[in-house]
């Protein structure tokens, strides 16, 4: 399968996609103002709009919906530059207006609603509302750019230099208001490192059925918190705008498809000002699972059904969309220019500036409910899926590790706390390098945790009598690092470590002629981690080859869909009957290189055999913890455990 034929425009220019002019009530465009097609100097990007003014070398244009755009005069085509010059000469009045100098930034006109649209389900156009009422956005996907996701011919990603979050300064812990009563709880946290701020919400199921939501903005540079604003609703923050003021709030009610509505809120003293309301998705699975601002003029969201959409902001017009598997949660890169995703069968990266998939490859096995994350430097990608954690090198796409999460109930997305550690389910810290379940962070009173730009923020309450706090911390904290250092010198804490004797089991290899070769490969692999094979091993390494089974295969440049026989190589460390670690490999090639006269079908037919080379390439873990539950301090699953309080990590 190849990418869709429609050209991909850079995200920052997608807002210039050819939009049909439709006069509407309340437009500021006078009847004699000429609406024409404007073209940039490359000839690739166009927009229909009317000329408003020229100031300081920048041209202001007004679209049909009344919103305004700016572009440098020099970036317009020669014909458009000539038009501007003639318009300035013929103008009787001074057309200049003072405007914020931000090229390519949409500027909504006062008192205007977004462009009237007909919704994708045949909804009638929204009526004009007074400026104090929110715009009721009727979503229309008819002109949205749809991206096809398919395996690329290679995986080579240029990882940009690390972005310094929060302006390079240390975020400060900020106070949170006291609970109004026992039943109120923290419902959401949204952090924007560009703004250096965070939005935190509390919810109370009173009055019923409407409920009450309270919201505060925390300034992470000063450690101060805005006044509390409240609204009659059950909502939680999804994303915070770069201005640190506008919050995209998500409906937050119990049950499936009750997290479907989004609203844009701005806090005004004790009140909430709603500026827009819309339901991005329809039908079953319409809950919004994820949302992030790509910049000040673009928002990305994804649904429970796996639909990812990039929106213009504040117009909230859908610009680009692609679809993943049910429950899949994507991730935004540190520079906010790329979206990583996993659809359960393949992992890939979509470049929002180029508007195309730049890398995609097959996962080693089918993954259930995959959630992905970029590390703070962008050099690593991780995916958590049901009961395992996988890590890839972002630049090369090489699978570095597969870590079993035995005993851990994985719920929700994951976050990198730094390049070597991942936080799962708001509490479990995983050491990637040593493949350890390192630490448990207990947050009282239903608190939440989110990691951004190398910092982890714990939002927690201290009851109705004392203020809570949004605690900024580096994880692992010093105590965890100290214990980890000691643990790595105490091999009795692990069932696998340097010096361990491992019993090999190759009975799962159906071809007797291959068993001896697989055994030799595993002996070599054990030597790379300082272990040896022996019949008296205290832990077993079991190898198997499964298949064949039919699998559908697609390649970006292959021009079609293919079927092939898939064989899966599987390797497990088993301790006292329980799986402590597992890795798989497949004969389905992630990348195909064709020589003259070759085709994809021939290559796949040639690969329809077990890949026993997997057992010679697999990377084994250096350490393995016991796979039994309740063996760590405090009956935890990890080496250590800490409580998080308003004073920090204890």
N, C-alpha and C positions, 0 to 999 in steps of 0.2 A: 504494500500500500504506500502511496506517495502522498506528500502534503497536498492539501487542497490547492486548486489552480489559482484561486484569487490571490492577488499580490498582498504581501504582508507589509503593512506600514508600521514604522516605529511607534511605540505607544504614545510618546509625547506629541506625535503628529496625528494619532488616530482620531483625535477629536476633530481633525480637519477632513475626515472622510466626507465624500460628497453627500450632503444632506439636502433633501428636497425642501425648497422654500414653501412654507404653508402659512399664509396670513392668519392671524388669530386676534381675538379680542384683546385690546390693551397693548398691542405692539407699539413701540415708540417710532417705528419706521414710518415716515410720512409717505404718502402715495407717490410723490415724485422722486423719492430717493431710489436710485437704481440698485436693484439686487442683481449681482453678476457673479460669475465664477472667477475666483481668484486662484492663481497658480504660483507655487514657489519656484525658485530659480532652477531646481532640478527637473521640474515638470512632472514629478511623481505625486505631489500632494495638492489637493484642490479643496475648495470650500465655496459654498454659495453664501454671500453676505453683501451688505451695503457698506460703503465707505463712510466713516464718521469723522476721523481727524488724522492729522500728522503732527507729531510732536517729538522733538529730540531724536529724529531719525526713525521713529517707530510709528507704524500705521495701526490705528484702531478700526476694527471691523465689527459690525453688528449682525448677528445671525437672525433668522426668522423668529426665534423664541425670545429675542430681546437680550440675550447674553452677548457679551463683548469679548473679543480676542485681540491680542496685540502680536505683531510680528515686525521685525526689523525691515525697513524699506529695502535694504540691500538684498534681502533674502527673497523678495518677490521677483516674478518674471519681469523682463524688460517691458512687456506690454502693460503690466500692472503698474510698474513704476511710472510709465508715461501717463497712464490714466490718473494716478494720484497727482502728478504735476499739473495736469490740465484741470483737475478738480479744485486744486488750491488756487489756481489763477482765476477761475470763474466764480469762486466763492465770494459772496457779498459780505457775509458775516464772519467773524473770527471763529473758526471751528475748533479751536484748541480747548482741551479739557485737561485738568490735572488728573493723572492716573498713576496708580502704583506701577512702578517700573519692573514688571515681571514678564518677559517675553513668553509667548505661547501659553499664558495663563488665562483661563476663562474668567470673565468678570461679569457676574450677574447684575442686571440692572435693578434698581430699587423698585420694590412693589410688583415684580414680575414672577410669574410661575414658569416652570419649564415648558418646553415645547409640547403641545397637546399631541397625544398619541392614542392609537387604538391598541388595546392590550392584546396579548397573544391568544387569549381565549375569547376574543370578540367583545371586550369590554368597551363601553362608550367612552369618548374622550372626557378627561377630567374637566370640570368647570373651573373657571377662574375664582380664586379665593382671595379674601382680603389678606394683606401682607402679614397680619398677626396669626393667620391660620397656616398650618403646614401644607405644602404641595402634596397632593395625592398622586403619586407617580403610577401611571399605567404602563407596565413594561411591555415593550414590543421587540421581539427578537427577529423580526422579519429581515432586517438589514444587518444583523450581527455577523461578524466574520467568524466562521467556524473552522477550528484547527483540527486536522487529522493527526492522531498520535500514532507513530509507527517507528520501528527500529531503524536507527541511522546506520550508515555504512561504517562508521567508526565513532569512537568516543574520545574526543579530544576537547577538553574544556579549559579555556584560559581563565584561571582563577585570579581576579583582581587583587591588589593589595588590600589588606585588612582595613575595614572601616572602623575608625575610633568612635565608639558609641558614647553618647552623652557628652559630646564635645571634649572627650579626653579627661573629664573630671570624674570624681567619685560620687555616685548618687548618694543622697542622704536619706536616712529613714524619716518618714513623715507620719504625723499623728493621724489617726482616724477617729471619727466621732463614736461616742458610746452607743450601744444598742438602745433602742427605745423600749424594748421589752425582751423577755426571754426568747420569744419565738422569731425575732428578727435575725436575719443572717446575711453574711457577705455572699453575694451572688456572682460577682464578676470583677475582673481586673483587665485593663487594657493599657499597655505601656508603649509610648512612642519615644525612642531615643533621640530622634531629630528635634522634637519639641522639648525633650528633657522633662516630660510630665507623664503622669499616669491618672487614669480615671478608675475609681472604685465605687461599686454600688452595693447598697443594702436593700433587702426586700422583706416585706411583711405581708402576710396573706390577709390583711385587713385594710379597708373594708372589703368584705367578700361580695362578689367574686372579683372585683377590680384589683384589689391589692394596692400597696404603696411602695414606690421605689425612691430611695434617697441616693444621691450621687454627690461625690466630691472630686475635685481635681487636686492632685498632689504635685507640687513643684519639687522635683528631685534635685535641683541645684541648690535650693534654699532649705529644703525640709519643711516647707510650709504647706498648709492645706487651705483650699478655698472654703467659703461658707457652704453649708449643706443646702442643696436644692432638692425638692421633692416633687413627685408627680403621682397622680392616680394611675398606676399601671404596674404590671409585672414585667420588668425589663432588666437587661444586664448589658454592660458595655462589650461591644465586639471589637471596635477599633477606634483609636484616637487620632484625630487629624494632626497634620504637621503644625498647625497654628496653636495646638494645645488647648483649643476651646471647643471645637465641634466634635461630638461623640456620636459614632454610629452605634445605636442601641438595638439589641435584639429582644424580641418577645421571649419571655422565659417562664413558661407555664408547664406544668407536669403533663407528660404524655407525648406520644409521637405526633409530629407535625404541629406542635405548639411552640416551636422556636422558629417560626417561619417569617414573621413580620419584622422589618427593620425601620428605624426612625432615626433622623438626625436631630440631636439635641444640643443646645447651647445653654449653659447655666447663667441665669441672670438673678443674682442675689438668691433668695429662697425659692425662686420659681425656675421652671424648666421651659425654655422656648423650643418648640418643635418646628423645624423648618421643612422637613420632608418625611413622607411615610410611603413605604412601598413593600410589596411582597415579591421578592426576586424570583421565586420558583413556584410551580404549580403541581398539583397532583400529589400522590404519595411520595414520601421521601423528600419533602420540600424544606425540612428543617435546615437552617443555615449552621454549618458546623465550624466554619473558619472565615475570617475576614482580616485583611490588612490593607493599609494605604501604601501604594507603590510610590507615590509622591503626593504633592498637594492637589493634583488634578485627576488622580486615578485611584480607584478602590477595587480590590479583588475579593471575591467571595467564593465559597464552595458549599454545595448542598449535601445532605445525607445520601442522596441518590448519585452523588459523584460529579455533579455539573459545576465546573469552574467558570466564573464570569468575571471579566474585567469591565468596570464601569467608568464612564467619565464622571467627574465630580466638579461642581455640585449638580450638574444636569441629571446624573443618574441614568444615563443612556447606556445600554449594554453594547460594548464595542467588540469584544472577542470572547469566544467560549470554546471549551473542550470538555470532554466527559471522561471520568475515571470510573472505578468500581464503586459499588455501594459502600458507604462508610469510609472511603479513602479521604485522608486529610493531607493537603499539600503543605508546602512551606516556602517562605520568602527568603531569598539570600540576604546576607548582611548589607549589601549595597542596594538592595530592593529592586534589582534589575532582572532577576531570574526567579522562576517558580519551579521548585523540585516537586515531583509527584511519583506515585506508585499506584498502578491500577490492579495490583495483585499478581500480575504476570510479568510486568515490565516496570522498570524504573527509568525516569528521564528528567530532563531539564528543558523548560520552555524559556526562551529569551524574550522578555517583554519589550525590549527596545527594538530588536530585529523582527519581532513578531513571528518567531518560528521555533520549532523544536531543534535544539542544537545537539542533543545527545539522548539516546534511549537504547536500552538493552534489556534482555530477558533477566528475570530474577532466577535464582537457583531452584526455586520451587514456588508453587502457588502460595500467596500470602493472604491471610484473612484480615480484613479491616485494617489495612496498612496506614500508618501515620508516619510522615517523614519530617526531618529537621536538618537544617544546615548548622555546622559548627560556627562559633563566633568569627573565625577567620575565613569561613567559606571553603576550607580545604577538605572537609569531610562531610559525608552525607550519612544519616542513620535512618533506619526504618524499624519501627516496632510493629509486630503483627501477631496478635493473640498471645503466643507463648515464647516468642523469640525476638532477638534484637540483631539486626544486620547492619554492618558498617562498610561503606565504600569510600574509595579515594575519589574526590570530585573531579580532579584533573584527568585521571586515566580511566575511571569507571571500574577499577579493580576492586573486587569484593575482598575486604581485609579480614572480616571476622563475622562469624555467626555465633551468637551467645544465647544459650537457653535461659529462659526466665522461670525456671522451675519453682512453683510455689507462689509466684507473684501474679496477682490478678491485674492484668494490664487494662487500664480504663482511660480513654481519652488520648490526646496527643502527647508528644514527648518534646523535651527541650535539652539542648546542650547547655551545660553550665560553664564549661570551657571545652577546648578541643579534645580532651581525653575523658570527659565524664558526661553522662546523660542522665537526666532526671525523668523518671517514669511515674505516672499516676500521682503527681504532685509530692511524692515522698521518697521514692526509692532511687538512690544514686548508684549508677553502674560505672565501674572502672573499665573502660574499653581496652586499654593496653593489656591489663592483666586478666581481663574477662571475669571480673569479680562483682558480686552484689555487695557493694561496699558499705552503704550507710542508709539508715532510715531517718527521715526528718518528720517528726510528728508535730502537726500544727493544730492547736486546740480550737474548739468551738466552730468546726467546719470551715477553717481558713483555707485559702487558696495559694498556689505558688505558680509563678511564671518566670521563665528565664529569657533575658534579652541582652544581647551584646556583651555577654560574659558576666552578667550580673543576674542574681536570682532575687525576686521580690516576693516576700511572703506577706499576704494580706490577712491579718488576724484580728479578732475581737478579744476584749478582756471583760466581757459581760456588760451589764447595764450600769455599773457603778464607775468604771474606769474607761478612759479612751483606749481604742485599739491602736494599731500601727501598721504601716506599710514598711516592712523591714527590708533593707537592701543588704545583701550578703554575697560573698564570694564562696562558691562551693567547688570542691569540698572545703569545709572550714579547717583551721589549723589543727584542731583535735583529730579530725578524721585523717588528715594527711599524716600526722604523727603515728597513729595506730596502723595505718596502711604500711608505712615504712617498717615498723616493727613486725607486722604480720608476714611480710615477704621474707623475713629471716627466720620465721618459725614454721617450718614445713608441716608440723603436726596439725596445723589448722586447715590443711587442704588434703583432698584425696588424690590430687595430682600435683606434682611439683618436680623440680629437678632431682634426679636420683630415684624416682618412683619406678618400680618394676611393673610392666603392663602385660597382661595376658592377651594374646591376639586370638581373634575368632574370625576366620574367613569362610565359615561354612555357608554364609549367605551368598557366596560367589558361585553361580550355577555352572560355570565352565571350569572343569577340573584343571585344564591346561593353564588357566589364568590365576588360579589360587596361589601358586608358588610365587608368581611375579607380584601379585598384590601384597603378599606377606613381606617380600623383600622391600617393597616400596614403603610399607608401614614401619618397618624396622628403621629405615633411613629417616623417615619423618619423625619418629620418636627421638632419634639421636639429635635432631636439630633443637629439641627442647630439653636436652640433658637427661632423657629417660632411656630405658632399655626394655626389650621384650623378654618375657620369661614365663614358663608354665606356672610359677608360683606368684604371679602378679596379683596385686591387691585391688586392681581395677581392670576392667576388660575393655578392649577396643574392638568393636565388632564392625565388620565390613559386609556390605551386601550390594547386589546389583539387581534392580527391579525393572520389569518391563518385558516386552515392549507394549506401549499403549499409543493410540493415535493422538496426535497433537496438531492443531492448526497453527501455522507459522506465517508471520507477515514481516516484510522488510520494506523500509521506506523507498528504496530505489529498485525493488524487485518487480514492481509492476503487477502484483497479484497476490493471491492467497495460496498457501501450499499446505499439504498434509505430509507428515512424516512419522515414522515410528520412533518414539522417544524411549530412551533407557535412562534410568535414574540411579546413579551411584550414591550410596548412603554410608556414612561413617558415624558411629556412636561410641562415646565413653559411657560405660554402664557400671554403676557402683551399687552393690547389694541389690540388684534387680531394678534400680531406678536410673533413668537416663539423666546423666549429668551434663552432657554436651552432644550436639549433633550437627553435621554438615552434609550437604547434598551437592551433587554435580549432575549435569545433563549432557547428552550428546548433541542437543540442538544448538547450533552455533549462534552466538550473539551477533557476530560480525562475519560477513562473507566477502572475500576478495576474489573477483573473477578475472581469469586470464582470457586472452583472445580466444573466441570460439566456445567458451564455457557459458553456462546459464545457471540460474539459481536452482532449478529443479534437479539438475545433474549433481550439483554440490550437495544438496540435501539427501539425495539417494545414496551418495557415497558416504554420508555421515550416519546412515541408518545402522549403527552397530554400537555395542556398549563402549563407553569411553573409560577404559581401565586406567588411562593416564591420570584421571582425577585423583586416584589414591596416591600418586606420586607428587601431586601439586598442592594438595590440601595443606592449609596452615593450621597446626594444632595449637590449642591454648597452652600457655605456660603454667597456669594454675587453674585448679577446679575446686570449688567448695563442695561440701557434702550436699547432695540434692534433697536432703530431708528438711521438713519444715520445723521451725522452732528450735534451731540449734545455736542461734546467735545470742548476744547479750539482750536481756529483756524479752526473751522468747521471740526475737525478730528473725527475719530471713537474711539479715546482713551482718557484717562484722561488728558494726556499732550502731548506736541509735542516739538521737538528740531530740530534745524538745525545743521548739521555736517559741519564744515569748516576745513581748513588745520591746524587750531589752536586747534581743538578738538571739543567735543560736547558742544554746547552752551545752 
